[in-house]
Amino acid sequence: MTHIDAGAELDPVHPVAPPAGRATGLTAAEVAERVARGEVNDVPLRSSRSTSEIVRGNVFTRFNAIIGVLWVIMLFVAPIQDSLFGFVIVANTGIGIIQELRAKKTLDGLAVIGEAKPTVRRDGVAAEISTSEIVLGDLVELGPGDKIVVDGETVEADSLEVDESLLTGEADPVLKKPGDKLMSGSFVVAGGGAFTATKVGREAYAAQLAEEASRFTLVHSELRSGISTILKYVTWLMVPTSIGLIISQLVVKDDNFKESIAYTVGGIVPMIPEGLVLLTSVAFAIGVIRLGRKQCLVQELPAIEGLARVDTVCLDKTGTLTEGGMDVTELRPLNGADETYVRKVLGALGASDPRPNASLQAIIDAYPDSEEWRCTQALPFSSARKYSGASFDEGAGDGEGSGNSNSRGNSRGESSTWLLGAPDVLLPSGDPVLDEIEQLNHDGLRVLLLARAAGDLDAPEIARDARATALVVLEQRLRPDAADTLRYFEEQNVQAKVISGDNAVSVGAVAGKLGLPGAANTVDARQLPADQAEMAEALDANSVFGRVTPQQKRDMVGALQSKGHTVAMTGDGVNDVLALKDADIGVSMGSGSEATRAVAQIVLLNNSFATLPSVVAEGRRVIGNITRVATLFLVKTVYSVVIALLVVCSQVEYLFLPRHLTLLSTLTIGVPAFFLALAPNKERAKPHFVRRVMRYALPGGIIAALATFATYLLARHHYTGEGAREAETSAATLALFLVSLWVLAIIARPYTWWRVGLVAAMGLGFLLVLVVPWLQDFFALKLVGTTMPWAAVAIAAVASAVIEVAFRWVDRRFAA
């Protein structure tokens, strides 16, 4: 146990001089010399892809390459009208790049706000600096919750315990002593100290891991992988179908090579759901921007999607349901203790910890240190043991008010050792004081026990014979928005589980005040079964758990996941890190420890639990709407492939020119899909994205293709002579447009005024093309006579009715 200075509390913002006898760190000249040599921690921790990566990712895609080649061909063999699809792709790619660059700007700005600020000692002064400003040889100070950002060697250690589980997988904290190595990526769970940076920048152990973990990404999500699967199958279908179409059109159009190429391209282009990837990227990017405006940093983009799938949220009480601060409401001396003396003990205990937690800070505020006692040993609070402690020479102040252990005063008083922590841990079961505490816990108050102990603080049995001296009653400040947030989760069928290291009854009382269902039945986690299956049953049956250890939090997350739950974990303390890492989605408060912010996918920079519903809603909007528009795109892909196959088998001219399908795609998919992808959507995300989309796309596309091809064949028999070809394609285009418009009308449900207006506007757009002469000529669309156009309408009406029935059958058959 290292001696500490009771009066050397670090100010996290303002530079202060360290106590006498401690290392002073580098001088300004030494720092400048290392900067000149490039020995700086210059790892480019980015929250987003670079500009060049964004451009490459949006431009150089498989389908952009295919469409680009087809576009170049069409520019040589057909009028500009048949090359419109290429300009649409250019516009789409530009939109995707612009939106992602906007998201990058938002993410990078938020990442700077939420960046960790390590404290370094230079010229004998401690001050916060940016992580990137650390140089080789810097003396970095550490406290509970601090993330170790560079590799180093321990110089000072006050009961310094470091968790290296994120690097080594070993769950137990490692006690560090002067001379021990420290690895970047680990974090402090208890105690404090300082270390010298021995490796910085890309040489540090976890530098590459850290860079990768904080990089903006669109991968590792069911939505993205599902779309990739769809595109893979579409590619396989395109190759043989395109070859067959090319051969058939060359045979049918043996007297006109350019026209056969134009119709072939017209059959290939609509098979590609090119806008689907764009809309997914845009929807995610706009989600990041919207959340960024609410001070929510999404460190991994798929977290938006993941939180939308969550059905269980595990909440840490302190910092989530309650605000970080506390107030001492009462002091109850026990066993005849003198209250004035107890106040002096509490003041000395507060001064003994340079980095007090919220409970100790409340005690410091209530009972300032009289500076009469010198701290000779200190035991920082640990969430595993549930108490802290210190030993003092009473009345041995050195006259400087610091209690510096390295310079003894002339007078020496009585020595005493004190523990401060959880009463049910420090007191034996059955102690009558516990009954008194139980009543206070029922009122939602937090109670700490001050006990006098004998022996060395290092001894594991130090708490066994501790004598109760006083109860410190604390009142936690409830977050004003917590009740509304819990109510939101209940309405959305998301279970909320309060998992806290505090007394179970006290936690239950707080949860009850906030209206959490099941708060009356609280569970002491020490009574939970160790078996995962049994633990999962207990977790499903209850909502509030107290006296949970950090390892238990991790086990509880795993138990819930074993039951098929998608779990989000919120927290702000070091004891939450393991559970945050293992949860499907980790959510940290911006004021939380560096370690929690490092492992969380989502950081609430405004420290507001009320922001969480916005994140859930944004995720649901993205997934629900992309599922909707994916159906639109894939109906087009299916009917394009089926029509191409029917053309090959029938050995007829392909039904459409590229300009026809560009018009149809724009009015029934492109424009409406953009609006639908950004609309509100509160439906909880469901699994099996590909399967659910294809259940609608296959029947919709097949029925649309059959109706269109039947109209085309009927028109071939109806029209003869000059202008017959244009009349045939016009009738087929009309039928396909009407069927596609009805699919859009189904996808747009439930109807609102703007959704109805959107569908009506698309219909009016097509009508405008049919009635304006120059648009008729531009798109080669002209309805001839009345019999065939009305026949096309009738066929489309029948096909739309069949699609309606098919979609409703799918809804009933696969409702979940």
C-alpha positions in Angstrom: 0.0 0.0 0.0 1.5 3.3 -1.1 1.4 6.4 1.1 -0.7 9.2 -0.4 -1.2 12.8 0.1 -4.6 13.7 1.5 -4.6 17.2 0.2 -3.5 16.7 -3.4 -6.8 16.4 -5.1 -6.4 17.0 -8.8 -8.5 19.5 -10.5 -9.7 17.9 -13.8 -9.7 21.3 -15.6 -7.2 23.7 -14.1 -3.5 22.9 -14.0 -2.1 22.3 -10.5 1.3 21.5 -9.1 1.8 18.0 -7.9 2.8 17.2 -4.3 6.4 17.4 -3.2 8.5 14.4 -3.8 6.6 13.2 -6.9 7.9 13.1 -10.5 7.5 16.4 -12.3 7.3 15.1 -15.9 8.9 16.5 -19.0 10.0 20.1 -19.3 8.6 22.3 -22.1 12.0 22.1 -23.9 11.9 18.3 -23.8 8.3 18.2 -25.2 9.3 20.5 -28.0 12.3 18.3 -28.8 10.1 15.2 -29.0 7.5 16.9 -31.2 10.3 17.9 -33.6 11.5 14.3 -33.7 7.9 13.2 -34.5 7.6 11.2 -31.2 3.9 12.2 -30.8 0.8 10.1 -30.3 -0.4 10.9 -33.8 -2.8 7.9 -34.4 -5.6 9.3 -36.6 -8.6 8.3 -34.5 -11.4 9.0 -37.0 -15.1 8.7 -36.4 -15.7 8.6 -40.1 -14.3 7.5 -43.4 -12.0 9.9 -45.2 -13.2 12.0 -48.1 -11.4 9.8 -50.6 -12.8 6.6 -49.1 -16.4 8.1 -49.2 -15.9 9.0 -52.9 -14.5 5.6 -53.8 -17.1 3.8 -51.8 -19.9 5.5 -53.7 -18.4 5.6 -57.2 -16.6 2.4 -57.6 -19.4 -0.2 -57.1 -20.2 -3.3 -59.0 -23.4 -2.0 -60.5 -22.0 1.4 -61.3 -19.4 -0.3 -63.4 -22.1 -2.4 -65.2 -24.3 0.6 -65.8 -21.4 2.8 -66.8 -20.4 0.4 -69.6 -24.0 0.2 -70.8 -24.3 3.9 -70.6 -21.3 4.5 -72.8 -22.7 2.0 -75.3 -26.0 3.7 -75.4 -24.4 7.1 -76.0 -23.1 5.7 -79.3 -26.0 3.6 -80.6 -29.2 5.4 -79.5 -30.8 8.9 -78.9 -30.0 10.7 -75.7 -33.4 9.8 -74.3 -32.3 6.2 -74.0 -29.2 7.2 -72.0 -31.1 9.0 -69.3 -30.5 6.1 -66.9 -26.8 7.0 -66.8 -27.5 10.6 -65.8 -29.8 9.3 -63.0 -26.9 7.1 -61.7 -24.5 10.1 -61.7 -27.1 12.1 -59.7 -27.7 9.3 -57.3 -24.0 8.8 -56.7 -23.5 12.5 -56.1 -26.4 12.5 -53.6 -24.8 9.6 -51.7 -21.4 11.3 -51.5 -22.9 14.6 -50.4 -25.0 13.0 -47.6 -22.1 10.9 -46.3 -19.8 13.9 -46.3 -22.4 15.8 -44.2 -22.6 12.8 -41.9 -18.8 12.8 -41.7 -18.7 16.4 -40.7 -21.3 15.8 -38.0 -19.5 12.7 -36.6 -16.1 14.4 -36.6 -17.4 17.4 -34.8 -19.1 15.2 -32.1 -16.0 13.0 -31.8 -13.9 16.0 -30.8 -16.5 17.0 -28.1 -16.4 13.5 -26.7 -12.7 12.9 -27.0 -10.9 11.7 -23.9 -8.6 14.4 -22.3 -5.8 12.6 -20.4 -4.0 14.5 -17.6 -0.2 14.8 -18.1 2.4 16.3 -15.8 4.9 18.7 -17.4 7.2 21.1 -15.6 5.7 19.9 -12.4 2.2 21.0 -13.4 -0.7 18.7 -14.2 -3.1 19.7 -17.0 -5.5 18.1 -19.5 -4.3 17.8 -23.1 -5.6 16.1 -26.2 -4.7 12.4 -26.7 -2.8 13.3 -29.9 -0.6 15.8 -28.0 1.0 13.1 -25.8 4.7 12.7 -26.5 7.2 9.9 -25.8 8.3 10.1 -22.1 5.2 12.1 -21.0 4.1 11.4 -17.4 0.4 10.6 -17.6 -1.8 10.6 -14.4 -4.4 7.9 -13.9 -7.6 7.6 -11.8 -10.7 5.3 -11.7 -12.3 5.1 -15.2 -9.3 6.5 -17.1 -8.5 4.7 -20.3 -4.8 4.1 -20.8 -4.2 5.7 -24.2 -0.5 4.8 -24.8 1.8 2.1 -23.7 3.9 2.9 -20.7 5.6 1.9 -17.4 4.1 2.6 -14.0 5.9 5.3 -12.0 3.4 5.9 -9.2 0.7 3.5 -7.9 -1.9 4.0 -5.2 -3.7 0.7 -5.1 -3.8 0.9 -8.9 -6.0 -1.8 -10.4 -6.1 -2.1 -14.2 -8.6 -4.1 -16.3 -6.9 -5.6 -19.4 -9.8 -7.7 -20.4 -10.4 -5.8 -23.7 -6.9 -6.8 -24.8 -6.2 -10.2 -23.1 -9.7 -11.5 -22.3 -8.7 -11.9 -18.6 -11.6 -10.5 -16.6 -9.8 -10.0 -13.2 -8.2 -6.6 -12.7 -4.4 -6.6 -12.4 -2.8 -4.8 -9.5 0.0 -2.6 -10.8 3.1 -1.5 -9.0 5.9 0.9 -9.9 7.9 -0.6 -12.8 5.0 -2.7 -14.2 4.1 -2.3 -17.9 0.8 -0.8 -18.9 -0.9 -1.5 -22.3 -2.9 1.0 -24.2 -6.6 -0.1 -24.5 -6.8 -1.1 -20.8 -8.4 1.0 -18.2 -8.2 1.8 -14.5 -10.9 0.2 -12.3 -9.6 1.4 -8.9 -6.9 3.4 -7.3 -4.7 5.9 -9.1 -1.2 6.6 -10.1 1.0 7.8 -13.0 3.0 6.2 -15.8 5.6 7.2 -18.3 4.7 6.8 -22.0 7.1 4.4 -23.6 5.3 3.8 -26.9 3.1 6.3 -28.7 1.3 6.6 -32.0 1.1 3.5 -34.2 3.7 1.7 -32.1 1.3 1.4 -29.2 -0.1 -2.0 -28.5 -3.8 -1.1 -29.2 -3.3 1.7 -31.6 -4.6 -0.1 -34.7 -7.5 -1.6 -32.7 -8.5 1.8 -31.4 -8.3 3.3 -34.9 -10.5 0.5 -36.3 -13.0 0.6 -33.5 -13.7 4.3 -33.9 -14.0 4.3 -37.7 -17.2 5.1 -39.4 -18.5 1.9 -41.0 -21.5 0.6 -42.9 -20.8 -3.0 -42.5 -21.6 -5.7 -39.9 -25.4 -5.0 -40.0 -28.2 -7.3 -41.1 -29.5 -4.6 -43.3 -26.3 -4.1 -45.2 -25.4 -7.8 -45.4 -28.9 -8.6 -46.5 -28.7 -6.1 -49.4 -25.3 -7.5 -50.3 -26.9 -11.0 -50.5 -29.7 -9.7 -52.7 -27.2 -8.0 -55.0 -25.2 -11.2 -55.3 -28.2 -13.2 -56.4 -29.3 -10.5 -58.8 -25.8 -10.6 -60.4 -26.1 -14.4 -60.9 -29.5 -14.0 -62.5 -28.4 -11.1 -64.7 -25.5 -12.9 -66.4 -27.4 -15.8 -68.1 -30.6 -13.7 -68.6 -28.6 -10.9 -70.3 -26.7 -13.4 -72.5 -30.0 -14.9 -73.6 -31.5 -11.5 -74.2 -28.6 -10.3 -76.3 -28.7 -13.4 -78.5 -32.5 -13.2 -78.9 -32.5 -9.5 -79.8 -29.7 -10.0 -82.4 -31.7 -12.7 -84.0 -35.0 -10.8 -84.0 -33.5 -7.5 -85.1 -31.1 -9.0 -87.7 -31.6 -6.0 -89.9 -30.9 -3.3 -87.3 -27.9 -3.9 -85.0 -28.1 -0.5 -83.2 -31.8 -1.0 -82.4 -31.2 -4.5 -81.1 -28.5 -3.2 -78.8 -30.8 -0.5 -77.5 -33.6 -3.0 -76.6 -31.1 -5.3 -75.1 -29.7 -2.6 -72.8 -33.3 -1.7 -72.0 -33.8 -5.2 -70.7 -30.6 -5.4 -68.7 -30.7 -2.0 -66.9 -33.9 -2.4 -64.9 -32.7 -5.7 -63.5 -30.2 -3.7 -61.4 -31.6 -2.3 -58.1 -29.0 0.5 -58.3 -30.8 3.0 -56.0 -31.2 0.5 -53.1 -27.6 0.8 -51.9 -27.8 4.6 -52.4 -31.0 5.0 -50.3 -29.6 2.7 -47.5 -26.5 4.9 -47.3 -28.5 8.1 -47.4 -30.9 6.9 -44.7 -28.1 5.9 -42.4 -26.2 9.2 -43.1 -29.2 11.3 -42.4 -29.9 9.3 -39.2 -26.4 10.2 -38.0 -27.0 13.9 -38.8 -30.4 13.9 -37.0 -28.9 12.2 -33.9 -25.9 14.5 -34.0 -28.2 17.5 -33.6 -29.3 15.9 -30.4 -25.7 15.5 -29.2 -25.7 11.8 -29.7 -22.4 10.4 -31.1 -22.9 7.2 -33.1 -19.4 5.6 -33.0 -20.4 2.6 -35.1 -23.1 3.4 -37.7 -24.9 0.0 -37.5 -25.6 0.8 -33.9 -28.6 2.8 -35.2 -29.9 -0.3 -36.7 -29.0 -2.5 -33.7 -30.8 -0.4 -31.2 -33.9 -0.5 -33.3 -33.9 -4.3 -32.9 -33.4 -4.1 -29.1 -36.1 -5.7 -27.0 -34.3 -5.4 -23.6 -32.6 -2.4 -22.2 -30.4 -2.9 -19.1 -30.0 0.3 -17.2 -27.4 1.2 -14.6 -29.2 3.3 -11.9 -26.5 5.8 -11.1 -25.9 8.2 -13.9 -28.8 6.8 -16.0 -32.0 7.0 -13.9 -30.4 9.3 -11.4 -28.1 12.3 -11.9 -24.5 12.0 -11.0 -24.7 14.2 -8.0 -25.9 13.3 -4.5 -26.7 15.1 -1.2 -26.1 14.1 2.4 -29.5 14.3 4.1 -28.7 12.7 7.5 -25.8 11.5 9.6 -26.7 8.8 12.3 -24.0 8.0 14.8 -24.0 4.4 16.1 -22.8 2.8 19.3 -22.4 6.0 21.1 -20.1 7.6 18.6 -19.6 11.4 18.9 -21.1 13.2 15.9 -18.4 15.9 15.9 -15.7 13.3 15.8 -17.6 11.4 13.0 -17.8 14.5 10.9 -14.0 14.9 11.3 -13.5 11.3 10.2 -15.7 11.8 7.1 -13.9 15.0 6.2 -10.5 13.2 6.4 -11.8 10.2 4.3 -13.0 12.6 1.6 -9.6 14.3 1.5 -7.8 10.9 1.2 -9.2 10.2 -2.2 -7.9 12.5 -5.0 -10.6 11.2 -7.4 -13.8 10.8 -5.4 -16.9 9.1 -6.8 -20.4 10.7 -6.5 -21.1 9.4 -3.0 -17.7 10.5 -1.6 -18.1 13.9 -3.3 -21.4 14.5 -1.5 -19.6 13.7 1.8 -16.8 16.1 0.9 -19.3 18.8 0.2 -21.1 18.2 3.5 -18.0 17.7 5.7 -14.9 19.6 4.6 -11.5 18.4 5.8 -10.2 20.1 8.9 -6.6 19.3 7.7 -5.7 18.0 11.2 -5.1 14.4 10.2 -2.5 12.8 7.9 -3.5 10.0 5.7 -0.9 7.2 5.9 -2.7 4.5 3.8 -5.6 4.6 1.4 -7.8 2.0 -0.2 -9.8 3.4 -3.2 -13.4 2.4 -3.7 -13.9 -0.7 -5.8 -17.3 -1.9 -7.2 -16.1 -5.4 -6.6 -15.5 -5.1 -2.8 -18.2 -2.3 -2.3 -16.1 -0.1 0.1 -13.1 2.2 0.4 -10.9 3.0 3.3 -8.0 5.0 4.8 -5.7 5.0 7.8 -4.8 8.2 9.6 -2.4 9.7 12.2 -5.0 11.8 14.1 -4.0 15.3 15.1 -0.7 15.0 13.1 -1.2 17.8 10.7 2.0 19.1 9.2 0.9 22.7 9.2 0.6 23.0 5.5 -2.8 21.7 5.1 -1.9 19.0 2.7 -1.2 16.0 5.0 1.9 15.2 2.9 2.9 11.7 4.0 6.5 12.3 2.9 7.1 15.0 5.6 6.1 14.0 9.1 4.9 16.6 11.6 6.5 17.0 15.0 3.4 15.8 16.8 2.0 12.4 16.3 -1.5 11.5 17.3 -3.4 8.2 17.6 -3.6 6.0 14.5 -7.0 4.9 13.2 -8.3 2.9 10.2 -11.7 3.5 8.7 -13.9 1.9 6.1 -16.8 3.5 4.2 -19.1 1.4 2.0 -22.1 -0.8 1.7 -23.6 -1.7 5.1 -24.8 -5.2 4.0 -21.1 -5.9 3.0 -19.4 -4.4 6.1 -22.0 -5.7 8.6 -22.7 -9.4 9.5 -26.1 -10.7 8.5 -28.6 -10.4 11.3 -27.1 -7.2 12.7 -30.0 -5.0 14.0 -28.6 -2.0 12.2 -29.5 -3.6 8.9 -33.2 -3.4 9.8 -32.8 0.3 10.3 -31.1 0.6 6.9 -33.8 -1.5 5.2 -36.4 1.1 6.0 -34.2 3.9 4.6 -33.7 1.9 1.5 -37.4 1.4 1.1 -37.7 5.2 1.0 -35.2 5.2 -2.0 -32.3 6.6 0.1 -28.8 5.4 -0.3 -27.0 4.5 2.9 -23.2 4.2 3.5 -21.7 2.7 6.7 -18.7 4.3 8.4 -16.9 1.6 10.3 -13.7 1.5 12.4 -11.3 -1.3 11.5 -8.1 -2.7 12.9 -5.1 -4.0 10.9 -3.6 -3.2 7.5 -5.9 -2.1 4.7 -4.3 -4.6 2.4 -5.6 -7.5 4.5 -8.5 -9.2 2.8 -10.3 -9.8 6.1 -10.0 -6.1 7.1 -13.8 -5.7 7.0 -14.6 -8.8 9.0 -14.3 -7.2 12.5 -15.0 -3.6 11.6 -17.1 -1.8 14.2 -20.1 0.3 13.0 -19.7 4.0 13.8 -22.2 5.9 11.8 -24.7 5.8 8.9 -24.4 8.4 6.2 -27.8 8.8 4.4 -27.6 10.1 0.8 -30.4 11.2 -1.5 -29.9 10.6 -5.2 -31.2 13.2 -7.7 -33.7 11.6 -10.1 -33.4 12.5 -13.7 -36.5 14.5 -14.6 -36.8 12.8 -17.9 -36.2 9.2 -16.7 -39.9 8.4 -16.0 -41.0 9.5 -19.5 -38.2 7.5 -21.1 -39.1 4.3 -19.2 -42.8 4.9 -20.2 -41.7 5.1 -23.8 -39.9 1.7 -23.6 -42.9 0.1 -22.0 -45.1 1.5 -24.9 -42.7 0.1 -27.4 -42.6 -3.4 -25.9 -39.0 -3.0 -24.8 -38.3 -4.5 -21.4 -36.3 -2.3 -19.0 -34.0 -4.1 -16.5 -32.4 -2.0 -13.8 -29.0 -3.5 -12.9 -27.1 -1.7 -10.1 -24.4 -2.3 -7.6 -26.4 -0.5 -5.0 -28.7 -2.1 -2.4 -31.6 -3.9 -4.1 -34.3 -2.3 -2.0 -33.0 1.2 -2.6 -32.7 0.5 -6.3 -36.3 -0.8 -6.3 -37.5 2.3 -4.5 -35.9 4.6 -7.1 -37.3 2.5 -10.0 -40.8 2.5 -8.3 -40.7 6.3 -8.1 -40.1 6.4 -11.8 -43.0 4.0 -12.6 -40.9 1.0 -13.8 -43.2 -2.1 -14.1 -42.2 -4.8 -11.6 -40.2 -2.4 -9.4 -41.8 -3.8 -6.3 -40.1 -7.1 -6.8 -36.4 -6.5 -6.3 -33.7 -9.2 -6.5 -30.4 -9.2 -4.6 -28.0 -10.4 -7.2 -26.0 -12.3 -4.6 -28.9 -14.8 -4.6 -29.0 -15.3 -8.3 -28.1 -18.7 -9.6 -24.7 -19.1 -11.4 -26.2 -21.3 -14.1 -26.8 -19.3 -17.2 -30.2 -20.9 -18.0 -31.5 -20.4 -14.5 -30.2 -16.9 -14.4 -32.0 -16.1 -17.7 -35.3 -17.3 -16.2 -34.8 -15.1 -13.1 -34.0 -12.1 -15.4 -37.1 -12.7 -17.5 -39.2 -12.8 -14.4 -37.9 -9.7 -12.6 -37.0 -6.1 -13.5 -34.8 -4.7 -10.7 -31.5 -6.2 -9.5 -29.2 -4.8 -6.8 -25.8 -5.6 -5.4 -24.7 -6.7 -8.9 -20.9 -7.1 -9.4 -19.2 -6.0 -12.6 -18.7 -9.7 -13.6 -22.4 -10.4 -12.9 -23.5 -7.6 -15.1 -21.6 -9.2 -17.9 -23.1 -12.6 -17.0 -26.6 -11.2 -17.0 -26.2 -9.7 -20.5 -25.0 -13.1 -21.7 -27.9 -14.8 -20.0 -30.4 -12.5 -21.7 -28.8 -13.0 -25.1 -29.0 -16.8 -24.6 -32.8 -16.4 -24.4 -32.8 -14.7 -27.8 -33.0 -11.2 -26.5 -31.3 -8.3 -28.3 -29.7 -6.4 -25.4 -28.7 -2.8 -25.0 -26.7 -1.8 -21.9 -26.4 1.7 -20.6 -23.8 2.9 -18.1 -21.2 5.5 -17.2 -18.9 3.9 -14.7 -15.9 1.6 -14.9 -18.0 -1.3 -13.5 -20.2 -1.1 -16.6 -17.4 -1.6 -19.2 -17.5 -5.4 -19.4 -21.3 -5.5 -19.8 -21.2 -2.7 -22.3 -18.6 -4.5 -24.4 -20.7 -7.8 -24.5 -24.1 -6.2 -25.0 -25.5 -6.0 -28.6 -25.5 -2.2 -28.2 -23.5 -0.3 -25.6 -24.7 3.2 -24.6 -22.5 5.5 -22.6 -23.1 8.9 -21.1 -20.8 11.6 -22.3 -19.8 12.3 -18.7 -18.9 8.7 -18.1 -15.4 7.3 -17.8 -13.1 7.2 -20.7 -13.3 3.4 -20.7 -17.1 3.3 -21.1 -17.0 5.8 -23.9 -14.3 3.8 -25.6 -16.3 0.5 -25.7 -19.8 2.0 -26.3 -21.3 2.2 -29.8 -23.4 5.2 -28.8 -22.4 8.1 -26.6 -25.0 10.5 -25.2 -22.9 13.6 -25.1 -25.6 15.6 -23.4 -25.8 13.0 -20.6 -29.5 12.8 -21.2 -31.2 9.4 -20.8 -34.1 11.0 -22.7 -32.1 11.0 -25.9 -32.3 7.2 -26.0 -35.8 7.0 -27.4 -34.7 9.3 -30.3 -31.9 6.8 -31.1 -34.4 3.9 -31.0 -36.9 5.8 -33.2 -34.2 6.7 -35.7 -33.1 3.1 -36.0 -36.7 1.9 -36.5 -37.2 4.6 -39.1 -34.1 3.5 -41.1 -34.8 -0.2 -41.0 -38.6 -0.1 -41.5 -38.3 2.3 -44.4 -35.4 0.6 -46.1 -37.5 -2.6 -45.9 -40.3 -0.8 -47.6 -38.3 0.7 -50.4 -36.3 -2.5 -50.9 -39.6 -4.2 -51.8 -40.2 -1.5 -54.5 -36.7 -2.0 -56.0 -36.9 -5.8 -56.0 -40.3 -5.9 -57.5 -38.8 -4.1 -60.4 -35.8 -6.5 -60.5 -38.1 -9.5 -60.5 -40.4 -8.3 -63.2 -37.4 -7.2 -65.4 -35.9 -10.7 -65.1 -39.2 -12.4 -65.8 -40.0 -10.2 -68.8 -36.5 -10.8 -70.2 -37.0 -14.6 -69.8 -40.5 -14.4 -71.5 -39.0 -12.4 -74.4 -36.2 -15.0 -74.8 -38.6 -17.9 -74.8 -41.1 -16.2 -77.1 -38.4 -14.8 -79.5 -40.1 -11.4 -79.8 -38.7 -7.9 -79.6 -38.0 -6.6 -76.1 -41.0 -4.6 -74.9 -39.3 -1.4 -73.9 -36.6 1.1 -74.8 -34.4 2.3 -71.9 -36.2 5.6 -71.8 -39.5 3.8 -71.0 -38.1 2.0 -68.0 -36.2 5.2 -66.8 -39.5 7.0 -66.7 -41.2 4.1 -64.9 -38.4 3.7 -62.4 -38.3 7.4 -61.6 -42.1 7.7 -61.0 -42.8 4.4 -59.3 -39.5 3.8 -57.4 -36.8 6.5 -57.5 -38.7 9.7 -56.4 -41.2 8.0 -54.0 -38.6 5.7 -52.5 -36.5 8.7 -51.5 -39.4 10.3 -49.6 -40.5 7.0 -48.0 -37.0 6.2 -46.9 -36.9 9.3 -44.8 -40.4 9.2 -43.4 -41.2 8.5 -39.7 -41.6 4.8 -38.8 -42.1 3.4 -35.3 -42.4 -0.3 -36.0 -39.8 -2.4 -34.2 -37.3 -4.0 -36.5 -37.8 -7.7 -37.3 -35.1 -10.2 -38.3 -34.6 -12.0 -41.6 -34.6 -8.9 -43.8 -34.0 -10.7 -47.1 -36.7 -13.3 -46.5 -39.3 -10.7 -45.6 -38.6 -8.5 -48.6 -38.6 -11.4 -51.1 -42.0 -12.6 -49.8 -43.5 -9.5 -51.4 -41.1 -8.9 -54.2 -41.5 -12.4 -55.9 -45.3 -12.5 -56.2 -45.4 -8.7 -57.0 -42.8 -8.9 -59.7 -44.1 -12.1 -61.3 -47.7 -10.9 -61.5 -46.5 -7.5 -62.9 -44.4 -9.2 -65.5 -47.2 -11.6 -66.6 -49.7 -8.7 -66.9 -47.3 -6.6 -68.8 -46.3 -9.3 -71.2 -50.0 -10.3 -71.8 -50.8 -6.7 -72.7 -47.8 -6.6 -75.1 -48.8 -9.8 -76.9 -52.4 -8.6 -77.1 -51.2 -5.3 -78.6 -49.0 -7.1 -81.1 -52.1 -8.8 -82.5 -54.2 -5.6 -82.3 -51.9 -3.1 -84.0 -50.6 -3.4 -87.6 -48.8 -1.2 -90.0 -46.8 2.0 -89.5 -46.5 3.1 -85.8 -47.5 -0.3 -84.5 -44.2 -0.8 -82.6 -44.6 2.5 -80.7 -48.3 1.7 -79.9 -47.4 -1.8 -78.6 -44.7 -0.5 -76.3 -46.9 2.3 -75.1 -49.7 -0.1 -74.1 -47.3 -2.4 -72.3 -45.7 0.7 -70.6 -49.2 1.8 -69.4 -50.0 -1.6 -68.0 -46.7 -1.9 -66.2 -46.9 1.7 -64.8 -50.4 1.1 -63.4 -49.4 -2.2 -61.7 -46.2 -0.6 -60.3 -48.2 2.4 -59.1 -50.5 0.1 -57.2 -47.5 -1.7 -55.6 -46.3 1.8 -54.6 -49.8 2.5 -53.1 -49.5 -0.7 -51.0 -46.0 0.1 -49.8 -47.0 3.6 -48.9 -49.5 2.5 -46.3 -50.6 3.5 -43.7 -51.8 6.5 -45.6 -51.3 10.1 -44.5 -52.0 13.2 -46.5 -48.5 13.4 -47.9 -48.3 9.7 -48.8 -51.6 9.9 -50.7 -50.3 13.1 -52.4 -47.0 11.4 -53.3 -48.8 8.5 -55.1 -51.2 10.9 -56.8 -48.3 13.1 -57.9 -46.5 10.2 -59.5 -49.8 9.3 -61.4 -50.2 12.8 -62.6 -46.5 12.8 -63.7 -47.2 9.9 -66.0 -50.4 11.4 -67.3 -48.5 14.6 -68.1 -46.1 12.6 -70.3 -49.1 11.0 -72.2 -50.9 14.3 -72.9 -48.0 16.7 -73.7 -46.9 16.3 -77.3 -43.2 17.0 -76.9 -43.0 14.6 -73.9 -44.8 12.0 -76.0 -42.1 12.3 -78.6 -39.3 12.5 -76.1 -40.3 9.2 -74.4 -41.7 7.6 -77.5 -45.1 7.0 -75.8 -48.3 7.4 -77.7 -51.6 5.6 -76.9 -53.4 4.8 -80.2 -57.2 4.2 -80.2 -59.3 3.4 -77.2 -59.7 -0.3 -77.2 -56.1 -1.3 -76.5 -55.4 1.4 -73.8 -58.6 0.4 -71.9 -57.6 -3.3 -72.3 -54.2 -2.4 -70.7 -56.0 -0.6 -67.9 -58.3 -3.7 -67.3 -55.4 -6.1 -67.3 -53.5 -3.9 -64.9 -56.6 -3.6 -62.6 -56.9 -7.4 -62.4 -53.1 -7.8 -61.8 -53.3 -5.1 -59.1 -56.1 -7.0 -57.4 -54.2 -10.2 -57.4 -51.1 -8.5 -56.0 -53.3 -7.0 -53.2 -54.6 -10.5 -52.3 -51.1 -11.9 -52.5 -49.6 -9.3 -50.2 -52.4 -9.6 -47.7 -51.9 -13.4 -47.6 -48.2 -12.9 -46.9 -49.1 -10.5 -44.1 -51.4 -13.0 -42.5 -49.2 -16.1 -43.1 -46.0 -14.6 -41.8 -47.3 -12.1 -39.2 -45.1 -12.0 -36.2 
